[in-house]
Each structure stands twice: as structure tokens, then as C-alpha cells.
Amino acid sequence: MYDIAIILVCLGVLIGLAYRGGNLVLLAPVMATVAVILSGKGAVLASFTQIFMPATGNFIISFFPLFLLGAVFGKLMDVTGSAKVLAKRIVLRLGAERAILAVILSCAAMTYGGVSLFVVAFAIYPVALRLFRQADLPKRLMPATIALGAFTFTMSALPGAPSIQNAIPMPFFGTTPFAAPGLGIIAAAVMFVGGWRWLEWRVARIGTGFGTAEESGPQEGEPEGPHILVAALPLVLVLVFNALFTWVVIPALDTSYLALPLYGETTVEEVRGVWSVIAALSLSILVLIGLNIGRLGKVVRALDDGANDSLLPIFNTAGLVGFGSVVAALPGFRLITERMLELGTENVLVSLAVSTSFLAGLTGSASGGMSIALTVLGDNYLGLAQAAGISPQLLHRVTTLATGSLDTLPHNGAVITLLAICGLSHREAYGDLAVVCILLPLLALILVIVLGTIFGSF
């Protein structure tokens, strides 16, 4: 129990300090080191240099282009006036009272179209900012609104979602992204409708008021803005180019060279997703600059600002990945996984949900927690499910829903990134974000387990 307590205490301290605005670039390695020291069963320096740093570095190597290009794209959408034009048109068509719904649907469309949730946060933020300002909505609700559309039902519930969380269970359970479509749609409806109504209720309770008078007032020096079609085209092209490269261009290429040691002895399936997003964002940025060349007098500054804006979010997130990797190497973590497996002899679905959600919360990552849980316990759960007559499709959907709940604790990388983009603290915005990203996904998960137990997979 001592080994388990060490992990839980260090995690609790990390979450508490993150909530209070602590610097995760510093906190993540410090708390990982403290966990190793207290466990007394690991080499401190080796854990830092051979586990923490490689895990942190690998995340940066894999995803820095997405953070960089996403931040630059979002900044250009802002300085060209495209975000302002889109926000005005949405308010005119839907009404100011539908600004929250418009942001949710915009984020959902992009993530369901295959765009990384980190990229969506950068790209949609300037539009959301304009919408909230024009509708005079509380800025503190903006992170929860973006997160509802990008981090919840399109990530874990909707059948066919191209998210990594929906892809990881497939090789373990022999399923497809469309596993248990009926249950997935029900879960998505619970999260979408419940989250939307919660945010609207919060507006009614808090009242209007975007922020300070300075924030709410007109901004000097803003460009007049392009035509609505010119403003919307770059966002549409991100989706179009992403799909085109994912399903047409890259599959048509001869990528056999990837098997060479020079290129990491990998396969195109491992890199196709990142390649597609890099290509889509790069081309969309070029189109965005070309369409607004007359409005980009400060384009160099905008590019610099976007590049700088990408650095802190990716280092925060990468540091948490490193922390999770160190924790996963401790003896206490193995004890936790063993305890989780013991639950499977009583109720497979409940055990699967508890283990994957707990590990996602522990590591601060839905994909990280899911990967660990399925690598260690996936074969066991599949065997228990087959003995109990439970469909692998149901296992797939329960797994994705479970990891899309507790992963959004205060130390989660996506949460840290989103709050940094919005310029808000945990104290200001995390409460509502927790409702739409933790409470409602947990309710959807419980409902799916109950329905799956009664009716099976559908």
C-alpha cells in the first residue's frame, strides 16, 4: 500500500499545484523525481535521464509541428480579421444567444473531421473570442465550451471518429472505429446536450459580461476583415486537405522507404495522421496568407507571435507525459494494475472502465492511460469478455468512453494548453470544464455499461 500511496500523493500534489497555477514545466519533473525518491526502488538520475526525458522528448518530436502550425494558423485567423468576420456572421445567422452552440459545433466539426484537438483549440479560439465578446458572454465559460466540442463526444463516442483514442482499442479487440455505433450515439447525445444545456444555464446564472471594459470594448487597429467566403475558406481547407492527404494522397505514395533504419523502421500507418495534419495546416496557412496579402502588413510579427504561443503549451503537455512515464515504471503502478485486473473477475465492463479511467487520470492522458491499460490488461479483458459472452465492440466503446473522463483532471496536457490559449486560470475556468469533460462523460459511460449489460452491443 505504501508504494500505491506514494503515487497517489504525488499525483494529488501535482494536481493541486497545477490548479493553483503552478508551472508544469518545473512541477512535472520535480514531482516525478519525488515519487522515485519516496519509492526507494528506482535510480533517481536514471529515471530522469532515461525515462522522463525520452518520454518528454518523444512527445515534442512527434507533435511539435501540430502545436506550431496550429498556433500560427490561429494567430493569422485573428490578425487578418477572418475570425471577426466569421463571428459576426454566426451571430447574425444564429443570434447572439446561440454563440455557445456555434462554438461547440465548430469544434465538433473540425475534430470529427480528423483535426487534432490541440490544433482545434488554437484555430477556434480567435473565433470563439470574437463570438463571446460580441454576445457579451462570460469569458470564463470559453474553455469549457471549446472543450465540449473538441475533447468529449467527437473524441470518444461518435462512431467512426478519427481520434487516436478511438483507434487504440482496435488491434486489441479486433474492432473498427464504428464499434457499437448505437451506444456511441447515445453517449454522444448525453455529453453534447447535457454540456450545452449546462453552459446555457451557467450563462443565465452568472449573467452576461465578457470581462473588463477594456476587453469588451472595440479593439483599435483591427483590420476591416475579408469577405465571409474568404474568411471561412481556410478553416474548410484544413478539413478538406486533412481528409485528402489521409485517404488519397498518402496511401498513393510509395512509402516503403519508411522501413529503413534512417526513417525509424516505421510504417505509413504510424505517421499518416501527423503527416496529413502537417500538410493540411501548412497549405491552409499559405492560402490564408495569399487570400489576405493586402491585410498582412504585420505578417512577420503574427508568425513570430504564433510560434512563440506554441512553446509553453507543448512543453507543459510533454512534461506531463514524462511524469506519467516515470510513474508507470514504479512498483506501485504495477500493484495498481494488478488490483484493477482483479475486478475483472466480478464484472468485466466495470473493471475495464475503472482501470482505464483511473490510469488515464493518473497519467493525465486519455491515449496514454488507454495504451498502458490495454497493453498490460487488454488480452485478459478480451478473454474474460469472451467467457462472459460480451461483444468486443462493447469493450471498445467502454474503453474509449472511460478514458475520456478522468483524463481531464487539472494536470491534463490538453486542459493546461486550452487554459493557456484562453489566458485563464484553473480557478477561473476549470469548474465548468470539469462538468462537461468529466461529470457528463462519466454519466454517459455508466449509461452505456447499463445498456450494454442489458441489451448487448448495438
C-alpha positions in Angstrom: 0.0 0.0 0.0 2.9 2.3 0.7 4.0 2.2 -3.0 0.5 3.0 -4.2 0.1 5.8 -1.6 3.3 7.4 -2.9 1.9 7.6 -6.4 -1.5 9.0 -5.3 0.1 11.6 -3.0 2.5 12.8 -5.7 -0.4 12.9 -8.2 -2.5 14.8 -5.7 0.2 17.4 -5.1 0.8 17.8 -8.9 -3.0 18.3 -9.5 -3.3 20.8 -6.5 -0.3 22.9 -7.6 -1.5 22.8 -11.3 -4.9 24.1 -10.1 -3.2 26.9 -8.3 -1.4 28.0 -11.4 2.0 26.2 -10.8 4.4 26.0 -13.7 4.2 22.5 -15.0 7.5 22.7 -16.9 9.0 22.7 -13.4 6.4 20.7 -11.5 6.3 17.7 -13.7 10.0 16.7 -13.4 10.1 17.7 -9.7 7.1 15.5 -8.7 8.4 12.6 -10.9 11.7 12.8 -9.0 10.0 13.0 -5.6 7.9 9.9 -6.5 11.1 8.0 -7.4 12.9 9.1 -4.2 10.0 8.2 -1.9 9.5 4.8 -3.5 13.1 4.0 -2.7 13.1 1.5 -5.6 14.4 3.4 -8.5 17.5 5.2 -9.6 16.8 8.9 -9.4 19.1 10.2 -12.1 18.4 7.3 -14.4 14.7 7.8 -14.0 15.1 11.4 -15.0 17.5 11.0 -17.9 16.4 7.6 -19.2 12.6 7.7 -18.6 11.4 11.2 -18.1 13.4 13.0 -20.7 13.0 10.4 -23.5 9.2 10.4 -22.9 9.1 14.2 -22.9 11.3 14.5 -25.9 9.4 11.9 -27.9 6.2 13.8 -27.4 7.8 17.0 -28.6 9.4 15.2 -31.6 6.0 13.7 -32.6 3.7 16.7 -32.0 5.7 20.0 -32.2 4.7 20.6 -35.8 1.0 20.3 -34.8 1.4 22.8 -32.0 3.5 25.2 -34.0 1.3 25.2 -37.2 -1.9 25.3 -35.1 -0.8 28.3 -33.2 0.4 30.1 -36.3 -2.9 29.3 -38.1 -4.9 30.6 -35.2 -2.9 33.8 -35.0 -3.3 34.5 -38.7 -7.0 33.9 -38.5 -7.1 36.6 -35.8 -4.9 39.3 -37.4 -6.4 39.0 -40.8 -9.8 39.7 -39.4 -11.2 36.3 -40.6 -12.1 35.3 -37.1 -14.0 38.6 -36.6 -15.9 38.2 -39.8 -16.9 34.6 -39.0 -18.0 35.6 -35.5 -20.2 38.4 -36.9 -21.8 36.1 -39.5 -22.5 33.4 -36.9 -24.2 35.9 -34.6 -26.3 37.3 -37.4 -27.4 33.8 -38.5 -27.9 32.1 -35.2 -28.3 35.1 -32.9 -26.1 36.1 -30.0 -27.9 33.7 -27.8 -26.6 30.8 -29.9 -22.9 31.8 -29.6 -22.1 28.9 -27.3 -23.8 26.4 -29.6 -21.9 27.8 -32.6 -18.5 27.3 -30.9 -19.4 23.7 -29.8 -20.5 22.7 -33.3 -17.5 24.4 -34.9 -15.1 22.5 -32.7 -17.0 19.2 -33.2 -17.0 19.6 -37.0 -13.2 20.0 -37.0 -12.3 17.2 -34.6 -14.8 14.8 -36.2 -13.1 15.8 -39.5 -9.8 14.5 -38.2 -8.1 17.6 -36.9 -6.1 17.3 -33.7 -7.9 18.7 -30.6 -4.8 20.8 -29.9 -5.0 22.3 -33.4 -8.7 23.0 -33.0 -8.1 24.8 -29.7 -5.6 27.2 -31.4 -7.7 27.6 -34.6 -11.1 28.1 -33.0 -10.0 30.3 -30.1 -9.9 33.6 -32.1 -13.4 32.9 -33.5 -14.7 31.9 -30.0 -13.2 35.1 -28.5 -15.0 37.3 -31.0 -18.3 35.4 -30.5 -18.1 35.7 -26.7 -17.2 39.3 -26.9 -19.9 40.2 -29.3 -22.5 38.2 -27.4 -21.2 39.6 -24.1 -20.8 36.1 -22.6 -18.6 35.4 -19.6 -15.1 34.6 -20.9 -14.6 32.1 -18.1 -17.0 29.7 -19.9 -15.0 29.8 -23.1 -12.6 26.9 -22.2 -15.5 24.6 -21.3 -17.3 25.5 -24.5 -14.3 24.7 -26.7 -13.5 21.5 -24.7 -17.1 20.2 -25.0 -16.9 20.4 -28.8 -13.3 19.1 -29.1 -12.5 16.9 -26.1 -15.6 14.9 -25.5 -18.2 13.2 -27.8 -16.2 13.6 -31.0 -13.2 12.1 -29.3 -14.7 9.0 -27.6 -18.3 8.4 -28.5 -19.3 9.1 -32.1 -18.9 6.1 -34.3 -16.2 6.5 -36.9 -14.3 9.2 -35.0 -10.8 9.5 -36.4 -9.3 10.3 -33.0 -6.3 8.3 -31.6 -8.5 7.3 -28.6 -10.9 5.6 -31.0 -8.1 3.9 -32.8 -6.0 2.4 -30.0 -8.5 -0.3 -29.0 -8.9 -1.7 -32.5 -5.8 -4.0 -32.6 -6.5 -5.3 -29.1 -10.2 -6.2 -29.6 -10.3 -6.7 -33.4 -12.8 -3.9 -33.9 -13.3 -0.9 -36.2 -13.8 2.9 -35.4 -17.5 2.2 -35.8 -17.7 -0.2 -32.8 -21.1 -0.2 -31.0 -22.5 2.7 -33.1 -25.8 2.9 -31.3 -24.3 3.1 -27.9 -21.8 5.6 -29.1 -24.5 7.9 -30.5 -26.4 7.7 -27.2 -23.3 8.5 -25.2 -22.5 11.4 -27.6 -26.1 12.8 -27.1 -25.7 12.7 -23.4 -22.5 14.7 -23.5 -23.5 17.1 -26.2 -27.0 18.0 -25.0 -26.1 17.9 -21.3 -23.0 20.0 -21.8 -24.7 22.6 -24.0 -27.6 23.0 -21.6 -25.2 23.2 -18.6 -23.3 26.1 -20.2 -26.5 27.9 -21.2 -27.7 27.5 -17.6 -24.4 28.9 -16.3 -24.8 32.0 -18.5 -28.3 32.5 -17.0 -26.9 32.1 -13.5 -23.7 34.2 -13.9 -25.2 36.8 -16.2 -23.6 38.5 -19.2 -20.4 40.4 -19.2 -17.4 39.3 -21.2 -14.7 40.7 -18.9 -13.3 44.1 -18.2 -14.3 47.2 -20.0 -11.0 47.2 -21.9 -11.6 43.6 -23.0 -15.2 44.2 -24.0 -14.7 47.4 -25.9 -13.7 47.8 -29.6 -10.1 47.0 -30.4 -8.0 49.7 -32.1 -6.2 48.8 -35.3 -8.2 45.8 -36.2 -8.5 45.0 -39.9 -11.8 45.5 -41.5 -11.9 41.9 -42.4 -12.3 39.9 -45.7 -15.4 38.6 -47.3 -17.2 35.8 -45.4 -16.2 33.2 -48.0 -12.5 34.2 -47.8 -12.7 34.1 -44.0 -14.3 30.7 -43.9 -12.2 29.0 -46.7 -9.0 28.4 -44.6 -11.0 26.5 -41.9 -12.8 24.5 -44.5 -9.5 23.7 -46.3 -8.0 22.3 -43.1 -10.7 19.7 -43.1 -10.6 19.1 -46.9 -6.8 18.8 -47.1 -6.6 16.6 -44.0 -9.1 14.1 -45.5 -7.5 14.3 -48.9 -4.0 13.5 -47.6 -5.3 10.9 -45.2 -7.3 8.9 -47.6 -6.0 9.7 -51.1 -2.5 11.3 -51.4 -0.5 9.5 -48.7 -2.0 6.0 -49.5 -1.0 6.5 -53.1 2.6 7.2 -52.3 5.4 4.7 -52.2 6.4 4.8 -48.5 8.3 1.5 -48.4 11.4 3.6 -47.5 10.0 4.1 -44.0 11.1 0.6 -43.1 14.8 1.7 -43.4 16.7 2.4 -40.2 17.2 6.0 -41.4 13.5 6.7 -41.1 12.9 4.8 -37.8 11.8 1.5 -39.3 8.2 2.5 -39.1 5.1 2.2 -41.3 3.0 4.8 -43.0 0.1 3.9 -40.7 2.2 5.2 -37.8 2.8 8.6 -39.4 -0.1 9.2 -41.7 -2.2 11.1 -39.2 0.6 13.5 -38.3 1.7 13.9 -41.9 -1.9 14.7 -43.0 -2.4 17.4 -40.4 1.0 19.0 -41.1 0.2 19.1 -44.8 -3.3 20.4 -44.2 -2.2 23.2 -41.9 0.8 24.2 -44.0 -1.3 24.5 -47.2 -4.1 26.3 -45.4 -1.7 28.8 -43.9 -0.3 29.6 -47.3 -3.8 30.0 -48.7 -4.7 32.2 -45.7 -1.7 34.4 -46.3 -2.4 34.5 -50.1 -6.0 35.5 -49.7 -5.2 38.3 -47.2 -1.9 39.5 -48.6 -3.2 43.1 -48.6 -4.2 42.9 -45.0 -1.0 41.4 -43.6 1.2 44.4 -43.1 2.4 42.8 -39.8 2.5 39.2 -41.1 6.1 38.6 -39.8 5.1 39.7 -36.3 2.0 37.5 -36.5 4.1 34.5 -37.5 6.5 35.2 -34.7 3.8 35.5 -32.1 2.1 32.3 -33.2 5.4 30.4 -33.0 6.0 31.8 -29.5 2.5 30.9 -28.4 3.1 27.3 -29.2 6.1 26.7 -26.9 4.6 26.8 -23.4 1.6 24.6 -24.2 3.7 21.8 -25.8 6.3 21.8 -23.0 3.6 21.7 -20.4 2.0 18.7 -22.1 5.2 16.9 -22.8 6.3 17.3 -19.2 3.1 15.6 -18.1 3.8 12.7 -20.5 7.2 12.4 -18.9 5.7 12.4 -15.4 3.2 9.6 -16.4 6.0 7.5 -17.8 8.1 7.7 -14.6 5.0 6.8 -12.5 4.2 3.9 -14.8 7.7 2.5 -14.1 7.3 2.5 -10.3 6.4 -0.7 -8.4 3.2 0.9 -7.1 1.9 1.3 -10.6 2.2 -2.5 -11.2 0.3 -3.1 -8.0 -2.4 -0.7 -9.2 -2.8 -2.6 -12.5 -3.0 -5.9 -10.7 -5.8 -4.6 -8.4 -7.6 -3.4 -11.5 -7.4 -6.8 -13.1 -8.8 -8.5 -10.0 -12.1 -6.5 -10.5 -12.5 -8.1 -13.9 -13.4 -11.5 -12.4 -16.5 -9.8 -10.9 -17.7 -7.5 -13.7 -15.7 -7.2 -16.9 -17.2 -3.9 -18.1 -16.9 -2.2 -14.7 -13.4 -3.4 -14.2 -12.4 -2.2 -17.7 -14.0 1.2 -17.1 -12.4 1.7 -13.7 -8.9 0.6 -14.8 -8.7 2.6 -18.0 -10.3 5.8 -16.5 -8.0 5.5 -13.4 -4.9 5.1 -15.5 -5.9 7.9 -17.8 -6.4 10.2 -14.7 -3.1 9.0 -13.3 -1.1 9.8 -16.4 -3.1 12.9 -17.3 -3.7 11.5 -20.8 -6.6 9.6 -22.4 -4.4 7.9 -25.0 -1.6 7.3 -22.6 -3.8 5.7 -20.0 -5.6 3.6 -22.6 -2.3 2.4 -24.1 -1.0 1.3 -20.7 -4.2 -0.3 -19.7 -4.7 -2.3 -22.9 -1.0 -3.2 -23.2 -1.0 -4.7 -19.7 -4.6 -5.9 -19.4 -6.1 -6.0 -22.9 -5.7 -9.7 -23.6 -7.0 -10.5 -20.1 -10.1 -8.4 -20.6 -10.8 -9.9 -24.0 -10.5 -13.4 -22.6 -12.8 -12.6 -19.7 -15.3 -10.9 -22.0 -15.4 -13.9 -24.4 -16.0 -16.2 -21.5 -18.9 -14.0 -20.3 -20.3 -13.6 -23.8 -19.6 -9.9 -24.1 -19.0 -8.4 -27.5 -15.5 -7.0 -28.3 -17.4 -4.0 -29.8 -18.8 -3.2 -26.4 -15.3 -3.4 -24.8 -14.1 -1.0 -27.4 -16.7 1.6 -26.7 -16.5 1.3 -23.0 -12.7 1.7 -23.2 -12.9 4.9 -25.3 -15.6 6.4 -23.1 -13.8 5.6 -19.9 -10.5 7.2 -20.9 -12.4 10.3 -22.0 -13.4 11.3 -18.5 -10.8 11.3 -15.7 -8.1 12.1 -18.2 -9.3 15.8 -17.9 -8.1 16.3 -14.4 -6.3 19.6 -13.8 -2.9 18.3 -14.8 -4.1 17.1 -18.2 -2.0 18.5 -21.0 -5.0 19.5 -23.1 -6.5 21.3 -20.2 -3.3 23.2 -19.5 -2.9 24.1 -23.2 -6.5 25.3 -23.5 -6.4 27.5 -20.4 -3.1 28.9 -21.6 -4.6 29.7 -25.0 -7.6 31.4 -23.4 -5.5 33.3 -20.9 -7.4 31.9 -17.9 -6.5 30.1 -14.7 -7.8 26.9 -13.3 -9.6 28.8 -10.6 -11.5 30.9 -13.1 -12.5 28.2 -15.6 -11.8 24.7 -14.5 -15.1 24.1 -12.6 -17.3 24.3 -15.7 -14.7 22.4 -17.8 -14.8 19.6 -15.3 -18.6 19.3 -15.6 -18.6 18.9 -19.3 -15.4 16.9 -19.6 -15.6 14.6 -16.5 -19.1 14.5 -15.0 -21.1 14.2 -18.1 -18.7 11.7 -19.8 -18.9 9.6 -16.6 -22.7 9.6 -16.7 -22.6 8.6 -20.4 -20.2 5.8 -19.6 -22.4 4.5 -16.8 -25.4 4.6 -19.1 -23.5 2.6 -21.8 -22.4 0.0 -19.3 -26.0 -0.4 -18.1 -27.5 -0.6 -21.6 -24.7 -2.8 -22.8 -25.2 -5.2 -19.9 -28.9 -5.5 -20.6 -29.1 -5.4 -24.4 -25.5 -6.1 -25.5 -23.7 -4.2 -28.2 -25.7 -2.3 -30.8 
